[in-house]
Amino acid sequence: MILTRIEASGFRNLEGFSEFGAGLNIFYGDNAQGKTNWLEAIYVLGNTKSFRTSQVRECISFGANECLLRGETLRGTVEKQLQVLVAESSKELYVNGKREAVIRYIGNLDVFVFSLEEMSVIRGEPKERRRFIDRGVVSQTPAFLNTLSRYNQVIKQKNRLLAEASKSNSPERFYNQVEAWNEQLIDLGAAIHDGRRDYVERLNLVLDENDHGRAIFGAERINLRYKSQLEGKGDIDRYSELFRERLALRLRTEVAAGHSLLGPHRDDLEILADNREVARYGSAGQQRSALLLLDLAQVSIYTSTYEESPVLLIDDIDAELDRGRIEALLSEIEGQAQTFVSTSRRAIADRYKDRASVYWVDRGRAIVDSGSGKGNIEPSESERSREHTRSAGDELEQEILSDG
C-alpha cells in the first residue's frame, strides 16, 4: 500500500498537492513552514483523526469554514481516491466518490506515526496506552472500532444512570436498570480485553524476534504487559465470568460512587526495558527509543498480516534521534514501508537525496527538490534564490553530518 498523491485545502497552512515516491519521502524546511502539517494531513487522510490534537476540526485554517483532504492510493494495481471533509460540527468520508461510514473507511490507508506528541504513550496517562493498543487492534480488525464505540456508549448510559441513582433517596430502585447495562458491558468488555491482550502478545513476539533495539539503538529489549483491572481477582482467562462476578459484587459501590468503577476502560499497558518500567526508570533517550520500537513492531505485525506495508510517519526526526540512529533506522526500514520524514536540517535531506523523494516546505507548499523523486511543482526563480541563500547557512552542518 502506498500513498501516491495528496491535496489539501483549508487544512492548517497547506497549499496545493504533493506526489510521493514509494519509498522514503523527506520534508525539510524552516520551523513553522508546514512540514509537520503535511505529515498530519497524511495521518488524517488515513485515520480520520489527528496525532496532534483530539479535535480534528482544529486543523481547519483560520478564517475557513472547512478543510478538505484528497488522496490517491495504490494497492497492487488497484487505485483508490480517498477524501476527508471536516467542518466545525461534522466529518464526511469518501472512497472513490462514495460516502462511507468510518468503519468502512478505516483500512483504506493505514498510517502509523512516531512523533513527540506520541510520547504520551510512554509518559502519559493509561488512556494514551489504551488508545495505542486499540489503534493496533483496529488496524488488524476494523470491526473492533465498532466494539469500542458500542462499549463507550453503554458506559456513558450506565454512568448517567449511576449519577442519578447516587443522588436518589432510594438508590436500590435503580439496581435492576444498572444490572441490565452490566449485561451489555460483559460481552463487549470481554471482546475488548481479549482483543487487546492478543495484540499485546503479538507485539511481544515481534519485539523478541525482530531485534530492532540492538540493531538501531544498541538498547535493552522492550517487552509489554497488559494490566487488566481484574488481575488478581480471579481467573482472568475466563474474563466474562470474572467480569460478571465483580460487577455484581461492586453494584452497591458503583451506585454510591455515581460512576462506573470496573471494566477494560480502566486497564493499562506496562512498557518495560529489561524488566524495568520505562516511564519511571528510563532516560528520555530510552523512552524515545522504546516508542519507536513499538511503532516498528506495529508495522511488522501489519506487514505480516496483510503481506503489504502500511505508511510510516516520523516527525522531526533530527530532534528525536542522532545521526547514527537516523542512519540505522532508515537503513532498517528501507524497502519495508513507504516512509515520510520531516526535518529542519537541509543536510539530512541532502544526505538521502539519492534514495528518497525530497520536498522543501515553504509557507505550506511542498516543492520538489531538484534531482529527487516526485513533487508538485519545481521551485520558481525567486524560491531558488532564497533556497540558495538558506543552503549557504547549512554548509557547516552538512560538513558535520557527511561521512567525511
C-alpha positions as CSV (number, residue, x, y, z in Angstrom):
1,M,0.0,0.0,0.0
2,I,1.4,3.4,-0.9
3,L,0.0,6.9,-1.0
4,T,0.8,8.4,-4.4
5,R,-0.7,11.9,-4.0
6,I,-2.4,14.2,-1.5
7,E,-4.1,17.5,-2.0
8,A,-5.1,19.9,0.8
9,S,-7.5,22.8,1.0
10,G,-8.2,24.8,4.2
11,F,-6.0,22.4,6.2
12,R,-3.6,24.3,8.6
13,N,-1.4,26.4,6.3
14,L,-1.1,23.9,3.5
15,E,-1.5,24.8,-0.2
16,G,-1.7,22.6,-3.3
17,F,-0.7,19.0,-3.6
18,S,2.2,16.6,-3.5
19,E,3.0,13.4,-5.3
20,F,5.1,10.8,-3.5
21,G,7.6,8.1,-4.1
22,A,7.0,4.5,-3.0
23,G,10.0,4.5,-0.5
24,L,11.4,7.3,1.6
25,N,10.0,10.8,1.3
26,I,11.6,13.7,3.2
27,F,10.0,17.1,4.0
28,Y,12.6,19.7,5.1
29,G,12.5,23.4,5.8
30,D,12.5,26.1,8.5
31,N,10.3,25.8,11.5
32,A,6.6,26.8,11.3
33,Q,6.5,26.3,7.5
34,G,4.3,23.3,7.4
35,K,6.5,20.2,7.4
36,T,4.6,18.5,10.3
37,N,1.3,19.7,8.8
38,W,1.9,17.6,5.7
39,L,2.5,14.5,7.9
40,E,-0.6,15.3,9.9
41,A,-2.6,15.6,6.7
42,I,-1.5,12.1,5.6
43,Y,-2.4,10.8,9.1
44,V,-5.9,12.4,9.0
45,L,-6.5,11.1,5.5
46,G,-5.8,7.5,6.7
47,N,-7.1,7.5,10.3
48,T,-9.7,10.4,10.1
49,K,-8.1,11.7,13.3
50,S,-5.0,13.8,14.1
51,F,-2.0,12.8,16.1
52,R,-1.6,16.4,17.3
53,T,-5.0,17.2,18.6
54,S,-8.0,15.4,19.9
55,Q,-10.3,17.6,17.8
56,V,-9.7,17.2,14.1
57,R,-11.7,20.4,13.4
58,E,-8.7,22.3,14.9
59,C,-6.9,21.5,11.7
60,I,-9.2,23.9,9.8
61,S,-7.3,27.0,8.6
62,F,-8.1,30.3,10.4
63,G,-10.9,32.0,8.6
64,A,-12.1,28.9,6.7
65,N,-15.3,27.0,7.4
66,E,-14.0,23.6,6.5
67,C,-10.9,21.7,5.3
68,L,-10.7,19.1,2.6
69,L,-8.1,16.4,2.0
70,R,-8.0,14.3,-1.2
71,G,-5.6,11.4,-1.6
72,E,-4.8,8.7,-4.1
73,T,-3.6,5.2,-3.0
74,L,-2.2,2.3,-4.9
75,R,-2.6,-1.3,-3.6
76,G,-1.0,-3.6,-6.1
77,T,-2.7,-2.5,-9.3
78,V,-5.8,-1.1,-7.5
79,E,-6.1,2.7,-7.3
80,K,-8.4,4.4,-4.8
81,Q,-9.4,8.0,-4.3
82,L,-9.9,9.0,-0.6
83,Q,-11.5,12.2,0.7
84,V,-11.9,13.6,4.2
85,L,-14.1,16.8,4.6
86,V,-14.0,18.3,8.0
87,A,-16.3,21.1,9.2
88,E,-16.9,22.6,12.7
89,S,-19.5,20.0,13.6
90,S,-19.2,17.3,11.0
91,K,-16.8,15.0,9.2
92,E,-17.5,13.3,5.9
93,L,-15.5,10.4,4.4
94,Y,-15.5,9.3,0.8
95,V,-13.9,6.3,-1.1
96,N,-14.0,6.6,-4.9
97,G,-16.6,9.4,-4.5
98,K,-19.0,7.3,-2.4
99,R,-19.6,8.5,1.2
100,E,-18.7,5.8,3.7
101,A,-19.1,5.3,7.5
102,V,-15.9,5.4,9.5
103,I,-15.8,1.7,10.0
104,R,-15.9,1.1,6.2
105,Y,-13.4,3.9,5.5
106,I,-10.7,2.8,8.0
107,G,-8.3,0.3,6.4
108,N,-8.1,2.0,3.0
109,L,-4.9,3.8,4.1
110,D,-3.3,2.5,7.3
111,V,-0.8,5.0,8.8
112,F,1.4,4.8,11.8
113,V,3.3,7.7,13.3
114,F,6.3,8.4,15.5
115,S,6.2,12.0,16.9
116,L,6.8,14.0,20.0
117,E,3.1,14.1,20.7
118,E,3.0,10.3,20.7
119,M,5.4,10.2,23.7
120,S,2.3,10.4,25.8
121,V,2.1,6.6,25.1
122,I,5.2,6.2,27.3
123,R,4.9,9.1,29.7
124,G,1.2,9.9,29.8
125,E,-2.0,8.5,31.4
126,P,-3.2,4.9,30.9
127,K,-5.8,6.1,28.4
128,E,-3.0,7.0,26.0
129,R,-1.6,3.5,26.1
130,R,-5.1,2.0,25.7
131,R,-5.5,4.1,22.6
132,F,-2.1,2.9,21.3
133,I,-3.2,-0.7,21.7
134,D,-6.7,0.0,20.2
135,R,-5.2,1.6,17.1
136,G,-3.2,-1.5,16.6
137,V,-6.1,-3.9,17.1
138,V,-8.3,-1.8,14.7
139,S,-5.5,-2.0,12.0
140,Q,-5.9,-5.8,12.2
141,T,-9.6,-6.0,12.8
142,P,-11.5,-2.8,11.7
143,A,-14.7,-4.2,13.3
144,F,-13.0,-3.7,16.7
145,L,-13.7,0.0,16.3
146,N,-17.4,-0.7,16.4
147,T,-17.0,-2.8,19.6
148,L,-15.1,0.1,21.2
149,S,-17.8,2.5,20.1
150,R,-20.7,0.4,21.5
151,Y,-18.8,-0.2,24.8
152,N,-18.3,3.5,25.3
153,Q,-21.9,4.3,24.6
154,V,-23.0,1.7,27.2
155,I,-20.6,3.1,29.7
156,K,-22.0,6.6,29.1
157,Q,-25.5,5.4,29.6
158,K,-24.6,3.5,32.7
159,N,-22.8,6.5,34.2
160,R,-25.8,8.7,33.7
161,L,-27.9,6.2,35.5
162,L,-25.4,5.8,38.3
163,A,-25.1,9.5,38.7
164,E,-28.9,9.8,39.1
165,A,-29.0,6.8,41.5
166,S,-26.3,8.3,43.7
167,K,-28.5,11.3,44.3
168,S,-31.7,9.4,44.9
169,N,-33.2,8.7,48.3
170,S,-34.0,5.2,47.1
171,P,-30.9,4.1,45.1
172,E,-31.9,0.4,45.3
173,R,-34.7,1.0,42.8
174,F,-32.0,1.6,40.2
175,Y,-30.3,-1.7,40.7
176,N,-32.2,-3.7,38.0
177,Q,-31.5,-1.0,35.4
178,V,-27.8,-0.9,36.3
179,E,-27.7,-4.7,36.0
180,A,-29.2,-4.5,32.5
181,W,-26.5,-2.2,31.4
182,N,-23.9,-4.5,33.0
183,E,-25.1,-7.4,30.9
184,Q,-24.3,-5.5,27.8
185,L,-20.9,-4.5,29.2
186,I,-19.9,-8.1,29.9
187,D,-19.7,-9.3,26.3
188,L,-18.3,-6.0,24.9
189,G,-15.8,-5.8,27.7
190,A,-14.6,-9.3,27.2
191,A,-14.2,-8.7,23.4
192,I,-12.1,-5.6,24.2
193,H,-10.0,-7.4,26.8
194,D,-9.3,-10.4,24.6
195,G,-8.5,-8.2,21.5
196,R,-6.1,-6.1,23.4
197,R,-4.4,-8.9,25.2
198,D,-3.9,-10.9,22.0
199,Y,-2.5,-7.9,20.3
200,V,0.0,-7.2,23.1
201,E,1.1,-10.9,22.9
202,R,1.8,-10.4,19.2
203,L,3.7,-7.2,19.9
204,N,5.9,-9.1,22.4
205,L,6.6,-11.9,19.9
206,V,7.7,-9.3,17.3
207,L,9.8,-7.4,19.8
208,D,11.6,-10.7,20.7
209,E,12.0,-11.9,17.1
210,N,12.9,-8.6,15.4
211,D,15.9,-7.2,17.3
212,H,15.4,-3.6,16.2
213,G,16.5,-2.4,19.6
214,R,20.0,-3.8,19.2
215,A,20.3,-3.1,15.5
216,I,19.2,0.6,15.8
217,F,19.9,1.7,19.3
218,G,22.2,-0.9,20.9
219,A,19.4,-0.8,23.5
220,E,17.7,-3.0,26.0
221,R,15.0,-5.4,25.0
222,I,11.5,-3.9,25.3
223,N,8.6,-6.0,26.4
224,L,5.0,-5.3,27.4
225,R,2.4,-6.5,30.0
226,Y,-1.3,-5.8,29.6
227,K,-2.6,-4.9,33.1
228,S,-6.2,-5.8,33.5
229,Q,-8.0,-4.1,36.4
230,L,-9.4,-7.5,37.2
231,E,-5.9,-9.1,37.6
232,G,-5.7,-10.9,40.9
233,K,-9.4,-11.0,41.4
234,G,-9.9,-14.5,39.9
235,D,-9.3,-16.5,36.7
236,I,-8.5,-13.8,34.2
237,D,-8.6,-16.4,31.4
238,R,-12.3,-16.7,32.0
239,Y,-12.8,-12.9,31.7
240,S,-16.6,-12.8,31.0
241,E,-17.4,-14.9,34.2
242,L,-15.0,-12.9,36.3
243,F,-16.3,-9.6,35.0
244,R,-19.9,-10.6,35.8
245,E,-18.9,-11.6,39.3
246,R,-17.0,-8.4,40.0
247,L,-19.8,-6.2,38.6
248,A,-22.3,-8.0,40.9
249,L,-20.1,-7.6,43.9
250,R,-19.5,-3.9,43.3
251,L,-23.0,-2.9,42.3
252,R,-23.8,-1.0,45.5
253,T,-20.3,0.6,45.5
254,E,-20.8,1.9,41.9
255,V,-24.2,3.3,42.7
256,A,-22.8,5.1,45.8
257,A,-19.9,6.4,43.7
258,G,-22.2,7.6,40.9
259,H,-20.0,6.3,38.1
260,S,-18.6,3.0,36.7
261,L,-15.6,1.5,38.6
262,L,-15.0,-1.6,36.6
263,G,-14.1,-2.5,33.0
264,P,-11.4,-2.5,30.4
265,H,-11.7,1.3,30.2
266,R,-9.6,1.3,33.3
267,D,-6.9,-1.1,32.1
268,D,-3.3,-0.1,31.4
269,L,-0.2,-1.3,29.5
270,E,3.1,-1.7,31.2
271,I,6.2,-0.9,29.0
272,L,9.4,-2.5,30.3
273,A,13.1,-2.2,29.3
274,D,15.0,-5.2,30.8
275,N,12.0,-5.6,33.2
276,R,12.2,-2.0,34.4
277,E,9.3,0.4,33.7
278,V,10.4,2.8,31.0
279,A,8.2,5.6,32.1
280,R,9.6,5.6,35.6
281,Y,13.2,4.5,35.2
282,G,14.1,5.1,31.6
283,S,16.0,8.2,30.4
284,A,14.5,10.5,27.8
285,G,16.5,8.7,25.1
286,Q,15.4,5.3,26.3
287,Q,11.8,6.4,26.3
288,R,12.0,7.7,22.7
289,S,13.7,4.5,21.6
290,A,11.0,2.4,23.3
291,L,8.2,4.2,21.5
292,L,9.9,3.9,18.1
293,L,10.5,0.2,18.7
294,L,6.8,-0.2,19.5
295,D,5.9,1.7,16.3
296,L,8.2,-0.6,14.3
297,A,6.6,-3.7,15.9
298,Q,3.2,-2.5,14.9
299,V,4.4,-2.0,11.3
300,S,5.8,-5.6,11.4
301,I,2.5,-7.0,12.6
302,Y,0.6,-5.2,10.0
303,T,3.0,-6.3,7.2
304,S,2.9,-10.0,8.3
305,T,-0.9,-9.9,8.5
306,Y,-1.6,-8.3,5.1
307,E,1.6,-9.1,3.3
308,E,2.0,-5.5,2.5
309,S,3.3,-2.5,4.4
310,P,1.4,0.4,6.0
311,V,2.6,4.0,5.7
312,L,5.0,5.2,8.4
313,L,5.4,8.8,9.5
314,I,8.4,10.1,11.5
315,D,8.1,13.7,12.6
316,D,11.0,15.9,13.4
317,I,13.5,13.0,13.1
318,D,16.6,15.0,13.9
319,A,15.1,16.3,17.2
320,E,14.5,12.8,18.4
321,L,17.5,10.8,17.0
322,D,21.2,11.5,16.5
323,R,22.9,10.9,13.2
324,G,23.9,7.3,13.9
325,R,20.4,6.3,14.9
326,I,18.8,8.1,12.0
327,E,21.1,6.1,9.6
328,A,20.4,2.8,11.4
329,L,16.7,3.5,11.5
330,L,16.3,4.4,7.8
331,S,18.5,1.5,6.7
332,E,16.4,-0.8,8.8
333,I,13.1,0.3,7.3
334,E,14.3,0.8,3.7
335,G,12.2,-1.2,1.4
336,Q,9.9,-2.2,4.2
337,A,7.4,0.6,4.2
338,Q,6.6,3.9,2.5
339,T,8.0,6.4,4.9
340,F,7.5,10.1,5.4
341,V,10.1,12.0,7.4
342,S,10.2,15.7,8.5
343,T,13.4,17.5,9.4
344,S,14.5,21.1,9.9
345,R,18.0,20.2,8.5
346,R,18.8,20.6,4.9
347,A,21.9,18.4,5.4
348,I,19.7,15.4,6.3
349,A,17.6,15.9,3.1
350,D,20.8,16.2,1.0
351,R,22.3,13.1,2.6
352,Y,19.4,10.9,1.5
353,K,18.5,12.6,-1.8
354,D,19.8,9.8,-3.9
355,R,17.4,7.3,-2.4
356,A,14.5,9.5,-1.4
357,S,11.9,11.9,-2.8
358,V,12.7,15.2,-1.1
359,Y,10.5,18.3,-0.7
360,W,11.3,21.7,0.5
361,V,8.4,23.1,2.5
362,D,7.9,26.9,2.4
363,R,4.7,28.6,3.6
364,G,2.7,25.4,3.4
365,R,3.8,24.4,-0.1
366,A,5.8,21.2,-0.7
367,I,8.2,21.9,-3.5
368,V,10.1,19.0,-5.1
369,D,13.8,19.3,-4.6
370,S,15.7,19.2,-7.8
371,G,17.1,15.7,-8.6
372,S,14.9,13.7,-6.3
373,G,11.6,11.8,-6.6
374,K,8.4,13.5,-7.4
375,G,6.6,16.6,-6.2
376,N,4.0,19.1,-7.2
377,I,6.0,21.9,-8.8
378,E,9.5,23.0,-9.5
379,P,10.8,26.0,-7.4
380,S,10.4,29.4,-9.0
381,E,13.4,31.5,-9.7
382,S,12.8,33.6,-6.5
383,E,12.4,30.4,-4.5
384,R,15.6,29.0,-5.9
385,S,17.4,32.2,-4.9
386,R,16.0,32.1,-1.3
387,E,16.9,28.4,-1.1
388,H,20.5,29.1,-2.3
389,T,20.8,31.7,0.5
390,R,19.4,29.2,3.0
391,S,21.7,26.4,1.9
392,A,24.8,28.5,2.4
393,G,24.0,28.6,6.1
394,D,23.8,24.8,6.1
395,E,27.3,24.2,4.9
396,L,28.8,23.7,8.3
397,E,26.0,21.3,9.3
398,Q,26.5,19.4,6.0
399,E,30.1,19.0,6.8
400,I,29.4,17.6,10.3
401,L,26.8,15.1,9.0
402,S,28.8,14.0,6.0
403,D,30.9,10.8,6.0
404,G,34.0,12.9,5.9
